[in-house]
Amino acid sequence: MTRVALVTGGNRGIGLGISRRLVADGFAVSILATREEPAEVLAELRELAGSDALVRYVQGSVADLATHARFVDDAVDAWGRLDLLVNNAGVGPSVRTDLLEAAPEEFDRVLGINLRGPYFLTQAFANRVVALRDEIPDDRPVATVVNVSSISATTVSVNRGEYCISKAGVGMATQLWAVRLAPEGIVVYEVRPGIVATDMTAGVSARYDRFFADGNVPIARWGRPSDVAGAVALLASGQTPYSTGEVFHVDGGLHVPVL
Ligand SMILES: NC(=O)c1ccc[n+]([C@@H]2O[C@H](COP(=O)([O-])OP(=O)(O)OC[C@H]3O[C@@H](n4cnc5c(N)ncnc54)[C@H](OP(=O)(O)O)[C@@H]3O)[C@@H](O)[C@H]2O)c1
């Protein structure tokens, strides 16, 4: 049976790295994102999959809860099962702004996409997994949720407080869902990237180039989407069935306190 993965924001950046890796590992992958269907990306993924039928795209915002049922239904209608949800889609504030100046509208936008959206998408996914399953095998989970958070879950940036709070919230959501879904046979993990070269960091690349050059990161290079994808693939492989609620850092050791 082909395993089925849902990947939010799987069309660009870290999410595209995850989509590529999951397709290469034999998953059927459905992507949710807000842009028009990305023809070139889908063609590449379908070639990698060896079949047009193994990659789907749903256009919509994860912040819009009505989109969740559409996303989940589309995959179940196409493939009849659900094995993995990767809550990857995320945004920073439109403009990095000091805490004393930051706007409540931006706070609501970032929290809506980064925290509220994935929290309720996890609910929709889990309810459907429970409805679909026959029985819980005692030797492996029936499904996996991976939340992509950030080093910002625990590291302060005073010019993007809403982003840090959203990612700290994802950390708690991971623990909440891990406990609630354990009896349902669903394991939940958090992957916590450090500084990864994508559109999100393109505008501040000079600052982070200096940060690496100054020796602030033990593995002194930019993270790549494939680095994060490797961690997601590992956690989605079913090789860690007695672990849930875990945080897996993909940050070159940035989170390790150094004196
Ligand atoms: N890059 C880093 O250094 C870094 C570090 C730590 C954590 N992260 C986290 O990693 C995740 C991916 O980041 P990235 O660097 O790959 O960012 P990115 O290059 O800006 O890509 C963001 C992705 O999210 C999708 N997206 C944005 N808003 C959405 C919405 N409302 N609904 C559905 N999809 C939406 C985008 O697709 P559309 O534009 O088509 O909507 C795109 O696929 C985010 O959660 C981010 O917080 C990134």
Ligand as a Chemical Component Dictionary entry (heavy atoms), coordinates in Angstrom:
data_LIG
# 
_chem_comp.id                   LIG 
_chem_comp.type                 NON-POLYMER 
_chem_comp.pdbx_formal_charge   0 
_chem_comp.three_letter_code    LIG 
# 
loop_
_chem_comp_atom.comp_id 
_chem_comp_atom.atom_id 
_chem_comp_atom.alt_atom_id 
_chem_comp_atom.type_symbol 
_chem_comp_atom.charge 
_chem_comp_atom.model_Cartn_x 
_chem_comp_atom.model_Cartn_y 
_chem_comp_atom.model_Cartn_z 
_chem_comp_atom.pdbx_ordinal 
LIG N1  N1  N 0  13.825 29.289 6.610  1  
LIG C1  C1  C 0  14.187 29.210 7.875  2  
LIG O1  O1  O 0  15.289 29.634 8.270  3  
LIG C2  C2  C 0  13.273 28.577 8.892  4  
LIG C3  C3  C 0  13.793 28.353 10.167 5  
LIG C4  C4  C 0  12.998 27.776 11.124 6  
LIG C5  C5  C 0  11.706 27.400 10.817 7  
LIG N2  N2  N 1  11.205 27.637 9.572  8  
LIG C6  C6  C 0  9.834  27.222 9.320  9  
LIG O2  O2  O 0  9.807  26.322 8.243  10 
LIG C7  C7  C 0  8.558  26.422 7.560  11 
LIG C8  C8  C 0  8.818  26.651 6.088  12 
LIG O3  O3  O 0  9.549  27.854 5.959  13 
LIG P1  P1  P 0  10.343 28.256 4.642  14 
LIG O4  O4  O 0  11.629 28.833 5.078  15 
LIG O5  O5  O -1 10.341 27.154 3.654  16 
LIG O6  O6  O 0  9.422  29.465 4.159  17 
LIG P2  P2  P 0  9.067  29.972 2.696  18 
LIG O7  O7  O 0  10.182 29.675 1.769  19 
LIG O8  O8  O 0  8.627  31.386 2.877  20 
LIG O9  O9  O 0  7.809  29.052 2.324  21 
LIG C9  C9  C 0  6.620  29.157 3.059  22 
LIG C10 C10 C 0  5.683  28.077 2.583  23 
LIG O10 O10 O 0  4.458  28.166 3.282  24 
LIG C11 C11 C 0  3.380  28.309 2.338  25 
LIG N3  N3  N 0  2.359  29.161 2.940  26 
LIG C12 C12 C 0  2.486  30.431 3.383  27 
LIG N4  N4  N 0  1.319  30.875 3.870  28 
LIG C13 C13 C 0  0.435  29.874 3.726  29 
LIG C14 C14 C 0  -0.931 29.731 4.042  30 
LIG N5  N5  N 0  -1.641 30.728 4.600  31 
LIG N6  N6  N 0  -1.539 28.553 3.769  32 
LIG C15 C15 C 0  -0.849 27.533 3.197  33 
LIG N7  N7  N 0  0.452  27.612 2.868  34 
LIG C16 C16 C 0  1.086  28.780 3.137  35 
LIG C17 C17 C 0  4.028  28.929 1.110  36 
LIG O11 O11 O 0  3.324  28.640 -0.082 37 
LIG P3  P3  P 0  2.417  29.769 -0.809 38 
LIG O12 O12 O 0  3.261  30.990 -0.932 39 
LIG O13 O13 O 0  2.009  29.165 -2.101 40 
LIG O14 O14 O 0  1.246  29.946 0.101  41 
LIG C18 C18 C 0  5.371  28.214 1.101  42 
LIG O15 O15 O 0  5.241  26.928 0.561  43 
LIG C19 C19 C 0  7.805  27.568 8.230  44 
LIG O16 O16 O 0  6.907  27.055 9.183  45 
LIG C20 C20 C 0  8.903  28.349 8.930  46 
LIG O17 O17 O 0  8.434  29.066 10.024 47 
LIG C21 C21 C 0  11.969 28.222 8.594  48 
# 
loop_
_chem_comp_bond.comp_id 
_chem_comp_bond.atom_id_1 
_chem_comp_bond.atom_id_2 
_chem_comp_bond.value_order 
_chem_comp_bond.pdbx_ordinal 
LIG N1  C1  SING 1  
LIG C1  O1  DOUB 2  
LIG C1  C2  SING 3  
LIG C2  C3  SING 4  
LIG C2  C21 DOUB 5  
LIG C3  C4  DOUB 6  
LIG C4  C5  SING 7  
LIG C5  N2  DOUB 8  
LIG N2  C6  SING 9  
LIG N2  C21 SING 10 
LIG C6  O2  SING 11 
LIG C6  C20 SING 12 
LIG O2  C7  SING 13 
LIG C7  C8  SING 14 
LIG C7  C19 SING 15 
LIG C8  O3  SING 16 
LIG O3  P1  SING 17 
LIG P1  O4  DOUB 18 
LIG P1  O5  SING 19 
LIG P1  O6  SING 20 
LIG O6  P2  SING 21 
LIG P2  O7  DOUB 22 
LIG P2  O8  SING 23 
LIG P2  O9  SING 24 
LIG O9  C9  SING 25 
LIG C9  C10 SING 26 
LIG C10 O10 SING 27 
LIG C10 C18 SING 28 
LIG O10 C11 SING 29 
LIG C11 N3  SING 30 
LIG C11 C17 SING 31 
LIG N3  C12 SING 32 
LIG N3  C16 SING 33 
LIG C12 N4  DOUB 34 
LIG N4  C13 SING 35 
LIG C13 C14 SING 36 
LIG C13 C16 DOUB 37 
LIG C14 N5  SING 38 
LIG C14 N6  DOUB 39 
LIG N6  C15 SING 40 
LIG C15 N7  DOUB 41 
LIG N7  C16 SING 42 
LIG C17 O11 SING 43 
LIG C17 C18 SING 44 
LIG O11 P3  SING 45 
LIG P3  O12 DOUB 46 
LIG P3  O13 SING 47 
LIG P3  O14 SING 48 
LIG C18 O15 SING 49 
LIG C19 O16 SING 50 
LIG C19 C20 SING 51 
LIG C20 O17 SING 52 
# 
